[in-house]
Amino acid sequence: MTQTLKSTRFGDVELADEAIVDFPSGLIGLQGRRYALLPHGKDGVFVWLHSMDDPDLALPLTKPWSFFPRYEVELSDSEAERIGVSDPSEAEVFVTVRAAEEAENFSANLRAPIIISGGRGFQVINDADDAPVRAPLFAQPVG
Amino acid sequence: MLMMTRRAGQKIVLGDDITIEVVEVAGNTVRLGVTAPRSVPVYREEIWTAVRAENEAAAAATQLPEPPAPGPQRAA
């Protein structure tokens, strides 16, 4: 019914089985396929995508539209077929966050969003034109 | 690294279920067709490398702003 997530950041966290997300293809370049979403702070702007199998592996995520209102995700037919989600608006969409000492140096990867639906997660390649891998989170580019 | 010479229309096979075909060669551009099981993601290498680097950089974070700074929707 519950599983224990072991974390070097947060200690032991008890999670319901339903909270665990299976990434059949893992995350690009990272190991493991079982992850869980842990809320960060009270306002829910950030969540941690935490490995169930590696206590040290966790990535901060955020929902892109609170920072990038015009953000779009376009999937190729083969990518949509692979993940079984043709319309990303029907799934939960997150982007990874690169943290930094200074808030203005925080960035999000708009090119490779993470799409979670029905207990399964995929990191996909976004074919939309305006989707840099390092989009400033707090300092919007001018123009 | 295994090296092979292929002409347009010829293929290589990886394992039993991945096929890569040279569709067209024009100047210094090669057009490839990849046939793979649906579950196998296929990436352009430079995108895969860039995303892996971002994932690793994201995973290096130990703490986040508390409370997080608001986004651009903040009223001026």
Backbone of each chain as ProteinMPNN parsed JSONL, in Angstrom:
{"seq_chain_A": "MTQTLKSTRFGDVELADEAIVDFPSGLIGLQGRRYALLPHGKDGVFVWLHSMDDPDLALPLTKPWSFFPRYEVELSDSEAERIGVSDPSEAEVFVTVRAAEEAENFSANLRAPIIISGGRGFQVINDADDAPVRAPLFAQPVG", "coords_chain_A": {"N_chain_A": [[0.827, -1.205, 0.0], [1.908, 1.211, 0.83], [5.055, 2.735, 0.04], [8.491, 3.175, 0.842], [10.33, 5.965, 0.209], [13.655, 6.591, -0.089], [15.77, 9.216, 0.67], [18.529, 11.311, 0.157], [18.189, 13.983, 0.41], [15.763, 14.457, 1.722], [15.328, 12.553, 3.654], [13.548, 9.651, 4.909], [10.597, 8.981, 3.129], [7.236, 8.262, 3.236], [5.157, 6.844, 0.84], [2.124, 6.535, -0.983], [1.288, 3.773, -3.077], [0.12, 4.646, -5.434], [1.294, 7.037, -5.895], [3.562, 6.676, -7.23], [5.407, 6.981, -10.182], [5.851, 5.49, -13.271], [8.508, 5.476, -15.456], [8.905, 4.327, -18.447], [10.982, 4.594, -20.298], [12.869, 5.805, -18.824], [14.603, 8.828, -17.738], [16.107, 11.147, -19.953], [19.352, 10.217, -20.407], [19.646, 9.611, -17.717], [19.556, 7.246, -15.02], [17.231, 4.618, -14.098], [13.697, 3.976, -13.584], [11.586, 4.302, -11.89], [9.882, 6.76, -10.268], [8.867, 9.432, -8.03], [6.63, 12.141, -7.339], [7.352, 14.835, -5.347], [6.002, 17.338, -3.405], [7.22, 20.709, -3.202], [7.655, 23.063, -0.751], [4.953, 25.322, 0.214], [3.435, 26.547, -1.709], [3.468, 25.154, -4.027], [4.811, 25.691, -6.425], [7.187, 24.517, -7.264], [8.045, 21.082, -7.782], [9.6, 18.066, -6.686], [10.997, 15.622, -8.701], [11.596, 12.575, -7.804], [13.827, 9.899, -7.636], [12.887, 6.526, -6.978], [14.705, 4.624, -6.526], [17.291, 5.538, -6.329], [18.729, 7.196, -3.836], [19.922, 9.647, -4.065], [19.116, 10.877, -6.327], [17.296, 13.346, -7.722], [15.175, 15.693, -9.331], [14.321, 19.077, -9.659], [11.145, 20.219, -10.705], [8.823, 22.199, -12.618], [5.551, 23.516, -13.408], [5.132, 24.518, -16.676], [3.464, 26.637, -17.557], [2.951, 28.578, -15.65], [5.141, 30.171, -15.692], [5.726, 30.557, -18.359], [3.507, 31.633, -20.227], [2.741, 31.334, -22.874], [3.721, 28.974, -23.702], [4.176, 26.114, -25.724], [3.635, 22.685, -26.482], [4.666, 20.535, -28.895], [4.316, 17.479, -30.354], [5.947, 14.981, -32.278], [4.43, 12.608, -34.535], [5.419, 10.045, -34.058], [6.49, 10.276, -31.525], [4.234, 10.933, -30.014], [2.822, 8.599, -30.366], [4.509, 6.797, -29.115], [4.311, 7.515, -26.412], [1.664, 7.36, -25.969], [-0.005, 9.502, -25.666], [-1.757, 11.876, -27.245], [-2.623, 14.438, -27.051], [-1.14, 16.786, -25.242], [-2.401, 18.449, -23.414], [-4.158, 16.923, -22.068], [-2.727, 15.642, -20.201], [-0.45, 15.742, -17.363], [1.944, 18.253, -17.444], [5.312, 18.927, -17.075], [8.349, 20.82, -16.62], [11.913, 20.469, -16.456], [13.988, 21.98, -13.972], [16.79, 24.023, -13.783], [18.633, 24.821, -11.145], [20.178, 27.592, -9.401], [22.63, 29.734, -7.832], [21.789, 32.395, -7.865], [18.58, 33.804, -8.29], [17.957, 34.839, -10.802], [19.388, 33.287, -12.492], [18.197, 30.859, -12.654], [16.852, 28.301, -14.715], [14.674, 26.764, -17.143], [14.033, 23.741, -18.885], [12.675, 23.844, -21.824], [12.632, 22.383, -24.077], [12.556, 19.677, -23.59], [10.113, 18.513, -22.186], [8.404, 16.915, -19.4], [6.011, 14.501, -19.377], [3.213, 13.344, -17.775], [0.911, 10.823, -17.303], [-1.73, 8.875, -16.26], [-0.192, 7.386, -14.376], [2.122, 6.869, -15.707], [5.199, 8.122, -17.013], [6.964, 10.281, -19.258], [9.852, 11.623, -20.75], [9.917, 13.894, -23.269], [10.701, 15.027, -26.615], [10.195, 18.261, -27.536], [8.816, 19.629, -30.352], [8.192, 22.223, -30.914], [8.88, 25.57, -32.093], [9.9, 27.668, -30.42], [11.524, 26.758, -28.009], [13.748, 26.63, -25.939], [16.542, 24.855, -24.401], [17.404, 26.011, -22.139], [15.753, 28.121, -20.692], [15.381, 31.227, -19.188], [13.974, 31.393, -15.942], [13.102, 33.379, -14.183], [13.886, 35.773, -15.192], [12.62, 37.122, -17.732], [13.282, 37.001, -21.226], [13.779, 39.999, -23.057], [11.439, 41.302, -25.373]], "CA_chain_A": [[0.0, 0.0, 0.0], [2.831, 2.346, 0.79], [6.461, 2.414, -0.163], [9.368, 4.163, 1.444], [11.321, 6.593, -0.648], [14.827, 6.992, 0.689], [16.302, 10.408, 0.011], [19.6, 12.027, 0.857], [17.742, 15.358, 0.643], [14.553, 14.587, 2.547], [15.175, 11.435, 4.573], [12.598, 8.634, 4.456], [9.271, 9.53, 2.838], [6.247, 7.213, 2.957], [4.333, 7.222, -0.305], [1.149, 5.572, -1.481], [1.702, 3.154, -4.336], [-0.397, 5.421, -6.57], [2.119, 8.231, -6.099], [4.789, 6.322, -7.956], [5.26, 7.137, -11.626], [6.753, 4.624, -14.028], [9.079, 6.041, -16.686], [9.391, 3.138, -19.158], [12.25, 4.88, -20.977], [13.704, 6.603, -17.93], [14.818, 10.201, -18.152], [17.187, 11.126, -20.944], [20.694, 10.217, -19.845], [19.669, 9.273, -16.294], [19.171, 5.865, -14.732], [16.057, 4.329, -13.281], [12.41, 4.27, -14.183], [10.543, 4.545, -10.883], [10.036, 8.083, -9.66], [7.692, 9.975, -7.358], [6.582, 13.606, -7.273], [7.28, 15.353, -3.98], [5.786, 18.791, -3.429], [8.225, 21.546, -2.556], [7.075, 24.275, -0.192], [3.503, 25.34, 0.388], [2.695, 27.116, -2.832], [3.4, 24.178, -5.108], [5.423, 26.127, -7.681], [8.141, 23.483, -7.654], [7.957, 19.734, -7.211], [10.793, 17.24, -6.942], [10.846, 14.301, -9.296], [12.606, 11.863, -7.014], [13.988, 8.474, -7.932], [12.572, 5.576, -5.909], [15.778, 3.636, -6.456], [18.567, 6.196, -6.059], [18.401, 8.22, -2.82], [20.561, 10.924, -4.375], [18.685, 11.374, -7.643], [16.045, 14.094, -7.734], [15.22, 16.878, -10.184], [13.196, 19.992, -9.471], [10.302, 20.468, -11.873], [7.73, 23.141, -12.43], [4.605, 23.528, -14.524], [5.686, 25.596, -17.501], [2.608, 27.756, -17.931], [2.976, 29.674, -14.686], [6.261, 31.049, -16.056], [5.75, 30.776, -19.81], [2.078, 31.468, -20.543], [2.5, 30.983, -24.284], [4.469, 27.754, -24.001], [3.458, 25.071, -26.459], [4.297, 21.397, -26.677], [4.289, 19.868, -30.14], [4.944, 16.164, -30.417], [5.89, 14.274, -33.553], [3.503, 11.479, -34.486], [6.046, 8.861, -33.455], [6.626, 10.531, -30.089], [2.888, 10.823, -29.433], [2.468, 7.18, -30.369], [5.34, 6.122, -28.124], [3.867, 7.764, -25.038], [0.232, 7.109, -25.869], [-0.704, 10.753, -25.352], [-1.709, 12.691, -28.453], [-2.892, 15.821, -26.672], [-0.49, 17.006, -23.945], [-3.249, 19.158, -22.451], [-4.892, 15.925, -21.279], [-1.796, 15.041, -19.248], [0.295, 16.719, -16.584], [3.172, 18.623, -18.139], [6.311, 19.602, -16.251], [9.673, 21.022, -17.216], [12.968, 20.396, -15.458], [14.508, 23.286, -13.551], [18.2, 24.092, -13.408], [18.73, 25.792, -10.064], [21.419, 28.363, -9.386], [22.766, 30.565, -6.634], [20.974, 33.593, -8.034], [17.288, 33.471, -8.893], [17.888, 35.186, -12.233], [20.077, 32.268, -13.279], [17.37, 29.658, -12.778], [16.304, 28.124, -16.053], [13.845, 25.586, -17.36], [14.273, 23.094, -20.172], [11.395, 23.805, -22.543], [12.772, 21.469, -25.218], [12.317, 18.276, -23.205], [9.178, 18.457, -21.064], [8.055, 15.622, -18.825], [4.564, 14.338, -19.499], [2.771, 12.274, -16.881], [-0.499, 10.5, -17.517], [-2.102, 7.519, -15.873], [0.853, 6.67, -13.659], [3.324, 6.69, -16.519], [5.829, 9.381, -17.353], [7.902, 10.271, -20.377], [10.481, 12.868, -21.155], [9.734, 13.919, -24.718], [11.305, 16.148, -27.321], [9.192, 19.205, -27.995], [9.168, 20.119, -31.683], [7.814, 23.624, -31.099], [10.03, 26.389, -32.473], [10.457, 28.473, -29.337], [11.619, 25.85, -26.865], [15.16, 26.464, -25.595], [16.83, 23.946, -23.293], [17.737, 26.783, -20.939], [14.952, 29.337, -20.719], [15.408, 31.844, -17.859], [12.69, 31.262, -15.26], [12.68, 34.576, -13.46], [14.237, 36.957, -15.976], [12.114, 36.873, -19.076], [13.991, 37.744, -22.251], [13.041, 41.152, -23.55], [11.029, 41.203, -26.752]], "C_chain_A": [[0.862, 1.255, 0.0], [4.241, 1.841, 0.531], [7.287, 3.531, 0.451], [10.367, 4.66, 0.419], [12.474, 7.024, 0.251], [15.527, 8.125, -0.059], [17.43, 11.009, 0.83], [19.194, 13.471, 1.148], [16.667, 15.431, 1.729], [14.384, 13.472, 3.571], [14.208, 10.401, 4.015], [11.224, 9.267, 4.276], [8.35, 8.361, 2.511], [5.316, 7.676, 1.842], [3.324, 6.128, -0.608], [1.637, 5.022, -2.815], [1.294, 4.014, -5.533], [0.475, 6.642, -6.859], [3.349, 7.936, -6.947], [4.524, 6.327, -9.458], [6.314, 6.273, -12.312], [7.204, 5.341, -15.297], [9.678, 4.887, -17.493], [10.717, 3.36, -19.87], [13.188, 5.693, -20.095], [13.669, 8.075, -18.302], [16.051, 10.21, -19.04], [18.544, 11.242, -20.241], [20.784, 9.866, -18.38], [19.136, 7.851, -16.09], [17.807, 5.796, -14.05], [14.76, 4.679, -13.958], [11.311, 4.496, -13.164], [10.827, 5.861, -10.168], [8.76, 8.446, -8.904], [7.788, 11.495, -7.362], [6.421, 14.033, -5.822], [7.063, 16.85, -4.046], [6.91, 19.527, -2.707], [7.539, 22.809, -2.042], [5.55, 24.228, -0.196], [2.766, 25.768, -0.873], [2.699, 26.218, -4.068], [3.993, 24.629, -6.425], [6.4, 25.065, -8.189], [7.73, 22.145, -7.05], [9.302, 19.052, -7.497], [10.357, 15.948, -7.606], [11.97, 13.453, -8.719], [12.637, 10.395, -7.396], [13.586, 7.636, -6.724], [13.761, 4.658, -5.633], [17.147, 4.238, -6.145], [18.307, 7.346, -5.087], [18.952, 9.598, -3.159], [20.008, 11.581, -5.635], [17.31, 12.039, -7.553], [16.224, 15.347, -8.577], [14.054, 17.784, -9.821], [12.465, 20.213, -10.797], [9.36, 21.61, -11.559], [6.774, 22.996, -13.602], [4.936, 24.739, -15.393], [4.793, 26.823, -17.615], [2.549, 28.854, -16.892], [4.118, 30.642, -14.996], [6.235, 31.448, -17.529], [4.33, 30.586, -20.35], [1.83, 31.022, -21.982], [3.231, 29.707, -24.694], [3.59, 26.736, -24.723], [4.309, 23.824, -26.541], [3.759, 20.787, -27.958], [5.049, 18.554, -30.216], [4.863, 15.623, -31.837], [4.92, 13.101, -33.404], [4.126, 10.285, -33.77], [6.199, 9.042, -31.948], [5.263, 10.398, -29.397], [2.469, 9.355, -29.337], [3.24, 6.43, -29.282], [4.773, 6.295, -26.718], [2.366, 7.546, -24.878], [-0.571, 8.324, -25.458], [-0.625, 11.622, -26.601], [-1.918, 14.16, -28.13], [-2.295, 16.086, -25.291], [-1.382, 17.726, -22.931], [-4.091, 18.189, -21.623], [-4.013, 15.269, -20.227], [-1.205, 16.141, -18.374], [1.618, 16.979, -17.28], [4.073, 19.388, -17.172], [7.544, 19.879, -17.088], [10.709, 20.943, -16.093], [13.527, 21.786, -15.198], [15.982, 23.136, -13.198], [18.313, 25.199, -12.361], [20.089, 26.485, -10.111], [21.469, 29.164, -8.098], [21.824, 31.761, -6.692], [19.691, 33.232, -8.756], [17.277, 33.757, -10.394], [18.611, 34.172, -13.111], [19.341, 30.934, -13.31], [16.883, 29.541, -14.22], [15.482, 26.848, -16.103], [14.135, 25.049, -18.754], [12.935, 22.924, -20.899], [11.438, 22.833, -23.722], [12.368, 20.045, -24.853], [11.407, 18.196, -21.982], [8.944, 17.022, -20.6], [6.537, 15.531, -18.762], [4.149, 13.123, -18.691], [1.277, 12.077, -17.079], [-0.731, 9.065, -17.092], [-0.985, 6.726, -15.231], [2.094, 6.382, -14.466], [3.869, 8.048, -16.918], [6.823, 9.211, -18.482], [8.555, 11.642, -20.477], [10.505, 12.864, -22.672], [10.504, 15.092, -25.309], [10.189, 16.993, -27.91], [9.637, 19.807, -29.327], [8.807, 21.59, -31.903], [9.062, 24.481, -31.331], [10.694, 27.055, -31.278], [10.529, 27.633, -28.064], [13.084, 25.611, -26.514], [15.357, 25.467, -24.449], [17.109, 24.724, -22.01], [17.032, 28.127, -20.991], [14.962, 29.949, -19.319], [14.031, 31.813, -17.207], [12.196, 32.599, -14.729], [13.014, 35.854, -14.206], [13.803, 36.687, -17.406], [12.913, 37.658, -20.099], [13.13, 38.894, -22.768], [12.665, 40.93, -25.012], [10.479, 39.925, -27.093]], "O_chain_A": [[0.595, 2.221, -0.716], [4.565, 0.678, 0.772], [6.842, 4.673, 0.563], [11.138, 3.893, -0.156], [12.275, 7.739, 1.233], [15.833, 8.016, -1.246], [17.305, 11.193, 2.041], [19.774, 14.116, 2.021], [16.661, 16.349, 2.55], [13.384, 13.451, 4.289], [14.056, 10.279, 2.799], [10.743, 9.993, 5.145], [8.642, 7.563, 1.619], [4.757, 8.771, 1.901], [3.63, 4.941, -0.502], [2.31, 5.713, -3.58], [2.024, 4.104, -6.521], [0.402, 7.216, -7.946], [4.083, 8.846, -7.332], [3.546, 5.752, -9.936], [7.499, 6.319, -11.98], [6.381, 5.76, -16.111], [10.824, 4.503, -17.261], [11.497, 2.421, -20.032], [14.196, 6.213, -20.575], [12.821, 8.515, -19.077], [16.937, 9.369, -18.89], [18.834, 12.234, -19.573], [21.885, 9.821, -17.83], [18.362, 7.339, -16.899], [17.309, 6.781, -13.504], [14.712, 5.569, -14.807], [10.195, 4.852, -13.543], [11.876, 6.04, -9.548], [7.708, 7.842, -9.113], [8.881, 12.062, -7.384], [5.468, 13.637, -5.151], [7.847, 17.564, -4.672], [7.474, 19.03, -1.732], [6.915, 23.539, -2.812], [4.945, 23.221, -0.562], [1.611, 25.397, -1.082], [2.006, 26.5, -5.045], [3.715, 24.019, -7.458], [6.436, 24.753, -9.379], [7.152, 22.081, -5.966], [10.027, 19.42, -8.421], [9.453, 15.265, -7.125], [13.134, 13.593, -9.093], [11.6, 9.736, -7.469], [13.901, 7.984, -5.586], [13.801, 3.988, -4.601], [18.062, 3.52, -5.742], [17.727, 8.361, -5.472], [18.503, 10.603, -2.607], [20.384, 12.703, -5.973], [16.297, 11.374, -7.335], [17.277, 15.984, -8.549], [12.923, 17.318, -9.689], [13.078, 20.372, -11.852], [9.125, 21.947, -10.398], [7.119, 22.437, -14.643], [5.011, 25.861, -14.892], [5.296, 27.937, -17.755], [2.135, 29.969, -17.21], [4.065, 31.807, -14.604], [6.669, 32.54, -17.896], [3.99, 29.521, -20.865], [0.809, 30.396, -22.268], [3.345, 29.397, -25.88], [2.426, 26.531, -24.377], [5.533, 23.888, -26.653], [2.558, 20.551, -28.095], [6.278, 18.529, -30.15], [3.85, 15.781, -32.517], [4.627, 12.659, -32.293], [3.469, 9.602, -32.985], [6.057, 8.088, -31.184], [5.165, 9.815, -28.317], [1.848, 8.93, -28.362], [2.699, 5.546, -28.618], [4.753, 5.352, -25.928], [1.858, 7.55, -23.757], [-1.689, 8.197, -24.958], [0.461, 12.061, -26.979], [-1.442, 15.032, -28.858], [-2.862, 15.67, -24.281], [-1.152, 17.629, -21.726], [-4.669, 18.573, -20.606], [-4.484, 14.44, -19.449], [-1.432, 17.327, -18.615], [2.327, 16.047, -17.661], [3.655, 20.359, -16.541], [7.76, 19.258, -18.128], [10.435, 21.295, -14.945], [13.539, 22.648, -16.077], [16.373, 22.257, -12.431], [18.111, 26.374, -12.666], [21.02, 26.023, -10.771], [20.482, 29.26, -7.369], [21.155, 32.097, -5.715], [19.7, 32.456, -9.711], [16.669, 33.018, -11.168], [18.467, 34.192, -14.333], [19.814, 29.981, -13.928], [16.546, 30.536, -14.861], [15.58, 25.98, -15.235], [14.44, 25.803, -19.677], [12.173, 21.996, -20.628], [10.401, 22.5, -24.296], [11.893, 19.293, -25.704], [11.852, 17.86, -20.885], [9.242, 16.059, -21.307], [5.872, 16.381, -18.169], [4.659, 12.021, -18.89], [0.49, 13.022, -17.031], [-0.018, 8.155, -17.512], [-0.834, 5.534, -15.496], [3.02, 5.731, -13.982], [3.118, 8.999, -17.134], [7.438, 8.157, -18.646], [7.907, 12.675, -20.312], [11.046, 11.947, -23.291], [10.901, 16.02, -24.604], [9.355, 16.51, -28.676], [10.702, 20.418, -29.416], [9.087, 22.141, -32.967], [10.148, 24.17, -30.841], [11.917, 27.011, -31.139], [9.704, 27.777, -27.161], [13.611, 24.526, -26.756], [14.46, 25.26, -23.633], [17.056, 24.16, -20.917], [17.645, 29.149, -21.298], [14.594, 29.278, -18.355], [13.034, 32.164, -17.838], [11.008, 32.91, -14.817], [12.478, 36.914, -13.883], [14.542, 36.092, -18.19], [13.201, 38.837, -19.891], [11.912, 38.77, -22.896], [13.471, 40.43, -25.797], [10.089, 39.707, -28.24]]}, "seq_chain_B": "MLMMTRRAGQKIVLGDDITIEVVEVAGNTVRLGVTAPRSVPVYREEIWTAVRAENEAAAAATQLPEPPAPGPQRAA", "coords_chain_B": {"N_chain_B": [[34.815, 1.908, -32.985], [32.341, 0.649, -35.11], [32.573, 0.563, -38.564], [30.854, 1.085, -41.614], [30.141, 0.933, -45.077], [27.514, 2.285, -46.872], [24.998, 2.531, -49.388], [22.562, 4.761, -50.873], [19.325, 3.638, -50.189], [20.188, 1.309, -49.059], [20.487, -0.599, -45.978], [21.105, -0.83, -42.408], [20.985, -3.178, -39.758], [20.111, -3.285, -36.401], [20.377, -5.45, -33.837], [17.415, -7.436, -33.606], [15.26, -5.908, -34.283], [15.562, -3.266, -35.061], [15.978, -1.065, -37.661], [17.938, 0.839, -39.832], [17.8, 2.937, -42.497], [19.492, 4.225, -45.291], [18.18, 6.793, -46.819], [18.535, 8.881, -48.599], [21.214, 10.554, -50.163], [22.702, 13.616, -50.298], [24.939, 15.872, -51.262], [26.604, 16.964, -48.395], [24.717, 15.927, -46.743], [22.853, 13.408, -45.219], [20.007, 11.496, -45.45], [18.154, 9.667, -43.218], [16.217, 6.77, -42.498], [14.526, 5.48, -39.791], [13.501, 2.502, -38.413], [11.931, 1.243, -35.697], [10.963, -0.468, -32.671], [7.958, 0.751, -31.132], [8.378, 1.468, -28.497], [10.955, 2.3, -28.316], [12.771, 5.137, -27.934], [13.864, 7.612, -30.251], [16.451, 9.796, -30.961], [17.849, 12.867, -32.165], [21.31, 13.232, -31.992], [22.555, 15.581, -30.938], [20.52, 16.882, -29.604], [19.801, 14.975, -27.704], [22.182, 14.934, -26.204], [22.242, 17.569, -25.222], [19.914, 17.619, -23.663], [20.437, 15.618, -21.818], [22.548, 16.84, -20.455], [21.186, 19.005, -19.287], [19.402, 17.618, -17.648], [21.189, 16.401, -15.883], [22.293, 18.662, -14.728], [20.04, 19.75, -13.517], [19.547, 17.756, -11.652], [21.559, 18.187, -9.901], [20.762, 20.013, -8.088], [20.291, 20.955, -4.737], [18.794, 22.497, -3.113], [16.004, 24.778, -3.199], [14.542, 27.996, -3.965], [13.041, 29.4, -1.092], [10.479, 31.033, 0.32], [9.597, 30.182, -3.098], [10.616, 32.455, -5.632], [8.26, 34.584, -7.222], [6.721, 34.113, -10.462], [6.598, 35.623, -13.774], [4.013, 36.46, -13.773], [3.505, 37.986, -11.653], [2.077, 40.838, -10.132], [2.916, 44.175, -11.02]], "CA_chain_B": [[33.54, 2.142, -33.671], [32.115, -0.16, -36.314], [32.38, 1.393, -39.751], [30.276, 0.384, -42.752], [29.783, 1.778, -46.216], [26.166, 1.984, -47.353], [24.519, 3.418, -50.436], [21.14, 5.107, -50.752], [18.463, 2.476, -50.339], [20.669, 0.192, -48.246], [20.113, -0.509, -44.57], [21.782, -1.645, -41.409], [20.039, -3.733, -38.792], [20.637, -3.375, -35.042], [19.58, -6.476, -33.164], [16.406, -8.063, -34.453], [14.063, -5.122, -34.549], [15.828, -1.868, -35.4], [16.553, -0.938, -38.996], [18.24, 2.21, -40.243], [17.963, 2.955, -43.951], [19.976, 5.443, -45.947], [17.118, 7.115, -47.768], [19.001, 9.804, -49.63], [22.482, 11.229, -49.912], [22.763, 14.812, -51.137], [26.025, 16.699, -50.747], [27.074, 16.451, -47.105], [23.554, 15.582, -45.946], [22.347, 12.049, -45.38], [18.67, 11.343, -44.886], [18.047, 8.315, -42.691], [14.915, 6.308, -42.02], [14.709, 4.56, -38.668], [12.358, 1.681, -38.036], [12.241, 0.678, -34.379], [9.738, -0.677, -31.882], [7.362, 1.985, -30.64], [8.874, 1.799, -27.159], [12.348, 2.771, -28.371], [12.861, 6.531, -28.364], [14.933, 7.914, -31.215], [16.793, 11.203, -30.786], [19.032, 13.473, -32.769], [22.319, 13.136, -30.924], [22.866, 16.844, -30.267], [19.427, 17.169, -28.673], [19.946, 14.018, -26.592], [23.31, 15.38, -25.378], [21.865, 18.804, -24.523], [18.905, 17.312, -22.642], [21.111, 14.89, -20.742], [23.297, 17.817, -19.662], [20.228, 19.753, -18.462], [18.902, 16.716, -16.6], [22.233, 16.237, -14.869], [22.419, 19.93, -14.004], [18.859, 19.859, -12.65], [19.677, 16.791, -10.559], [22.584, 18.653, -8.975], [20.17, 20.954, -7.136], [19.991, 20.431, -3.412], [17.759, 23.311, -2.501], [15.289, 25.683, -4.079], [14.138, 29.201, -3.229], [11.982, 29.14, -0.099], [9.528, 30.601, -0.683], [10.089, 30.457, -4.446], [10.308, 33.771, -6.194], [7.119, 34.48, -8.131], [7.003, 34.187, -11.891], [6.334, 36.915, -14.431], [2.618, 36.862, -13.633], [3.418, 38.863, -10.485], [1.648, 42.21, -10.428], [4.026, 45.124, -10.889]], "C_chain_B": [[33.454, 1.284, -34.928], [31.845, 0.765, -37.498], [31.813, 0.543, -40.884], [30.037, 1.391, -43.867], [28.425, 1.33, -46.735], [25.808, 2.971, -48.456], [23.052, 3.742, -50.173], [20.299, 3.86, -51.026], [18.922, 1.277, -49.532], [20.423, 0.462, -46.767], [21.181, -1.144, -43.698], [20.728, -2.073, -40.399], [20.743, -3.828, -37.453], [19.775, -4.374, -34.282], [18.549, -7.02, -34.137], [15.324, -7.096, -34.904], [14.317, -3.641, -34.792], [16.546, -1.825, -36.741], [16.779, 0.531, -39.305], [18.564, 2.177, -41.731], [18.544, 4.293, -44.395], [18.968, 5.756, -47.046], [17.67, 7.929, -48.929], [20.338, 10.391, -49.21], [22.55, 12.415, -50.863], [23.824, 15.728, -50.552], [26.525, 16.124, -49.436], [25.913, 16.104, -46.173], [23.098, 14.157, -46.27], [20.974, 11.978, -44.725], [18.482, 9.883, -44.489], [16.598, 8.008, -42.328], [15.131, 5.263, -40.951], [13.409, 3.805, -38.44], [12.72, 0.972, -36.738], [10.936, 0.403, -33.658], [9.256, 0.64, -31.284], [7.969, 2.419, -29.314], [10.289, 2.364, -27.177], [12.37, 4.232, -28.808], [14.052, 6.737, -29.287], [15.191, 9.414, -31.141], [17.865, 11.617, -31.777], [20.073, 13.603, -31.663], [22.529, 14.454, -30.202], [21.754, 17.242, -29.291], [19.526, 16.258, -27.454], [21.046, 14.487, -25.643], [22.936, 16.623, -24.568], [20.87, 18.512, -23.399], [19.538, 16.539, -21.49], [21.868, 15.865, -19.845], [22.363, 18.619, -18.762], [19.678, 18.884, -17.344], [19.937, 16.564, -15.489], [22.393, 17.514, -14.05], [21.235, 20.122, -13.058], [19.016, 18.958, -11.431], [20.75, 17.195, -9.553], [22.016, 19.582, -7.911], [19.937, 20.27, -5.793], [18.927, 21.261, -2.716], [17.196, 24.301, -3.513], [14.919, 26.925, -3.282], [12.985, 28.873, -2.287], [11.604, 30.426, 0.572], [10.043, 30.921, -2.08], [9.718, 31.862, -4.881], [9.144, 33.631, -7.167], [7.541, 34.615, -9.585], [6.588, 35.523, -12.467], [4.881, 37.365, -14.296], [2.419, 37.789, -12.441], [2.998, 40.269, -10.907], [2.798, 43.171, -10.178], [3.821, 45.983, -9.657]], "O_chain_B": [[34.403, 1.216, -35.71], [30.986, 1.644, -37.428], [32.247, -0.591, -41.089], [29.762, 2.563, -43.611], [28.209, 0.148, -47.004], [26.268, 4.113, -48.451], [22.389, 3.091, -49.366], [20.547, 3.128, -51.983], [18.16, 0.332, -49.331], [20.182, 1.598, -46.358], [22.039, -1.889, -44.171], [19.711, -1.404, -40.218], [21.839, -4.381, -37.361], [18.575, -4.159, -34.108], [18.782, -7.06, -35.345], [14.548, -7.413, -35.806], [13.384, -2.839, -34.736], [17.582, -2.462, -36.931], [15.908, 1.367, -39.063], [19.48, 1.481, -42.167], [18.131, 5.353, -43.925], [18.911, 5.074, -48.069], [17.322, 7.701, -50.087], [20.558, 10.687, -48.036], [22.467, 12.251, -52.08], [23.637, 16.296, -49.476], [26.837, 14.936, -49.357], [26.097, 15.997, -44.961], [22.978, 13.767, -47.432], [20.813, 12.364, -43.568], [18.631, 8.979, -45.311], [15.852, 8.89, -41.903], [15.834, 4.275, -41.168], [12.347, 4.408, -38.291], [13.682, 0.206, -36.679], [9.906, 0.984, -34.0], [10.053, 1.526, -30.972], [8.063, 3.615, -29.038], [10.771, 2.855, -26.156], [12.019, 4.533, -29.948], [15.104, 6.118, -29.124], [14.261, 10.213, -31.247], [18.695, 10.802, -32.18], [19.767, 14.025, -30.548], [22.67, 14.466, -28.979], [22.023, 17.87, -28.267], [19.357, 16.702, -26.319], [20.876, 14.448, -24.425], [23.264, 16.727, -23.386], [20.968, 19.085, -22.314], [19.216, 16.775, -20.325], [21.838, 15.739, -18.62], [22.695, 18.889, -17.608], [19.506, 19.351, -16.218], [19.601, 16.593, -14.305], [22.603, 17.464, -12.838], [21.401, 20.597, -11.934], [18.664, 19.342, -10.316], [20.841, 16.612, -8.473], [22.7, 19.907, -6.94], [19.445, 19.143, -5.733], [18.237, 20.769, -1.823], [17.817, 24.613, -4.528], [14.975, 26.91, -2.052], [12.061, 28.147, -2.656], [12.399, 30.903, 1.382], [10.847, 31.84, -2.24], [8.655, 32.382, -4.543], [9.064, 32.628, -7.876], [8.597, 35.17, -9.888], [6.262, 36.451, -11.727], [4.539, 38.493, -14.648], [1.327, 38.316, -12.227], [3.489, 40.815, -11.895], [3.564, 42.998, -9.23], [4.646, 46.849, -9.364]]}, "name": "protein", "num_of_chains": 2, "seq": "MTQTLKSTRFGDVELADEAIVDFPSGLIGLQGRRYALLPHGKDGVFVWLHSMDDPDLALPLTKPWSFFPRYEVELSDSEAERIGVSDPSEAEVFVTVRAAEEAENFSANLRAPIIISGGRGFQVINDADDAPVRAPLFAQPVGMLMMTRRAGQKIVLGDDITIEVVEVAGNTVRLGVTAPRSVPVYREEIWTAVRAENEAAAAATQLPEPPAPGPQRAA"}
